[in-house]
Amino acid sequence: MLTRKEITSILVATLVIAFAITLVETPKIFLYGLFLVLLVIMINVLAKKITSYYLDSEIEIKLWEIKRYGFVKHRYLEKPIPIGAFFPLISKVFLFPFNSFVWMASLVFDVKAKVYRSAKRHGLYNFSEMTESHIGLIAAAGILVNLFFAIVGYLINFPEFAKLNIYFALFNLIPLSDLDGNKILFGNLVLWSFLAALTLAGFFISIFVV
C-alpha cells in the first residue's frame, strides 16, 4: 500500500515533528513522542488511502514542497524546496517558542485516477478525471479520522494522543499551498467550514478544559 518513497517521506516528517515537539528532552520522551506522531500520521494516511481506493484513484504521499516563488504563475524554482522536512523546527523556534505547538502539516499528496475509472461504479460517477470535489473528500477523510481518534483518546484517558490528533488536523486544515486544507476548501467550502469548526472546538477544549 505504501511505496518506499512514501515510507521515507512519512518517516522524515515523523522524526522532524517529534524532534520539534520533544526537543529530545530525554531519549524516552523522544521515543514516546516519535511513536505518537507516527501513529497520528499513519491514521491520517491510511484513511486517505482507503478513501482514494473507493474513488477508484491512487494517491502518493510526499513531503510538502515549495515549487513557486512570488505571485507570477510561471516563476518556478529550479529545484523544489522540501519545506515539510524543516518547517516544524522553524515554527518551534520562531512561531511557538514558549508553548507546545509545532507546525504539523509536513505531508501532502498527489492523486491520479485509475485507468478504469471511466466505467460507472456504484452509480456515483461516469467520468475519468478526478474532480476537486473528490480530491477534497480524500483530504477530508484524513481530517475526520484524526478528529475521531482525538475523541477516542479523551474517552480512554489518553490526552497526549488526543491533542496530537487535534493539532495535526488543525494545521493540515490551513488552506495554504498544497496542504489538505486547500484541497478541501476548493473541493467543498461547506465541508471545509464544518471541519474547521469541529477542529477549532476541539482545539479550545484541549486548551481550556482538558
N, C-alpha and C positions, 0 to 999 in steps of 0.2 A: 504493500500500500504506500510506503514511503520510499523514495529513491535515496541514494547515497547523498546526493546534493541537498535534498530536503532535510535529511537527518543532520548533516553538517550545519545547515542554517539554524535549525532548531537548537542544537547543542551550543552554538555560538551565542544565540540570543539568551539561552538559559544561563550560561556562565556569566555573561555581562550583567544581566539583570540581577542575578543572585549576588554577584560581587558588589554591585551598587547598593543593594538593599542591606547586606550584612557588613560590607567593608571588611570582610574576613575578620570579624571580631575575635572569633576562635574557630579552629577547624570544625568543631562540632556544630556550631551555629551556621557556618557557611554550608556545610553538607546538608543540614536541615533545610536551609533556605533554598539550596540547589534542588532538593527533592520536591519542595512545594512549588517552586516556579516551573519546573519541568512538568509536574502534574497538571498545573493550571494551563500551560501552553498546549499540552497533548490533548486535554479535554476540548479545547477550542479547535485545534487542528482536526481531530477525528470527527467532530460534529460537522465541520465544513466539508471534509472528505466524503462523509456519508451523504450529506445533502447534495453535493455535486453528482454523486453516483446516481441518485434517484432523479436527477435532472438530466441524465444522460450526458454528462460532461466530466471533464477531468480538471483538477486544479494542481498547480505546482506551488508549493510553499517556498518562499525565499526571503532573504533579508531585505528590509526596506532600503531602497536606493534612491539617491537624488540623481536625476539624469539631465535636468534642465537648469538653467540659471536665468535670472531676470524675468521680464514679462513678455518677451518676444517669443513667438511659438517655435522658431527654428534654432534657438540658441541651446544646443545640447553640449554637454561635457564630452570630451574625448573618451573618458572612462568614467562610468557611473561611480558615485561615492556610496559605499555601503553604510549609510548613516545609522542603520539599525544596530550595527556592531559596536557603536561607541556612544550613541546619544543618551542611553541610560546613565552612563558615567558623567557625561556633560551636564545632564539635568540635576544630578546629585550635587555637583559642585556649584553650579551657577543658578539653578532654579529652586531647588529644595534642599539647601544645606542644613537646615535646622529641624527637619522632620523626617518621617519615614517614607515619604513619597519618592518614587523614582519613575521616570518615563518607562512604561512597559510595552509600548507599541513598537516592536522591533521587527515584526514579520508581516509580510503581505503575501498576496497570492495572485497568480495569473490563471486564467481559465480558458479552456477551449472545448468546443462541442465535439462529441464523438461522431464518427462518420455516419452512423445510422440514426442520428438524431432527427433527420428529416421525416422518418416514419412516425406516425402517431403513436403515442404511448399513454395509455390510461385516459385518452381523450383530453389531455391537458394542453397539447400543442401540436402543431403540424408544420413547424419551420425548423431550419437548420442552424440559424445563428443564435448565439446566446444574447439575450436582451439585458439591458441594465437592470431590469426588474429581477431576473433570475440570478444575476450576479449579486445583487443586493440581498436576495434570500439566502444565498450561500454564506455571505459575510454575516448576516443576521443570525444564522443558526449557531455560529460560534459564540456570539454575544449572549444569546438566550441560554445556551448550555452553561456558560460561565455564571450567569445570574442564578440559574437553578442550583448549581453546586455551591454558590455562596449561601443560599438558603439552607441547603443540606449541612454545610459547615457550621452554621449557627445552631441548627437543631441538634447536632451531635456534639456541641460544645468544642468546636474546632475553629476558634475565631481567626487564627492566622491564615488558615486556608480560605475561609470565607472572605476576609478582607482582600487577599491577593486576587481572588476571582473578581471582586468588585472593582479593584483598581485596574486590573487588566482590561475589563470591559470598558471602564471609563476612558482610559487613554486610547483604546482602539476605536472608540466611537467618535473621536475627534475627526471632523470632516476635512482632512488635510492630505494633500498629495495622493498617494496610492493606498492609504490606510483603509481599513474596513469601513470606518465611518463615512468616508467619501463614497464608497460603493453603495452603502445602504441609503445615504441621502439622495443620491441621483437615481437610485432604483425605486425608492418609495419613501417620500418625505414623511408620510404619516407613520410608517413603521419606524423610521429613524427617531421621530419625535417621541413615540411610545417607549422605545428602548432607552432613549436619553432620560426620559422622566423616571423610568424604573431604576436606572443605574444611579442617577443623582439622588433618588430617595434612599437607595441602599448605601450610597456613599455617606450621606449625612447621618443615617442611622449608625453606621460603623464608627463615626467620629463622636457623636454626642450621646448615643445610647449605650452602645456596647463597650 
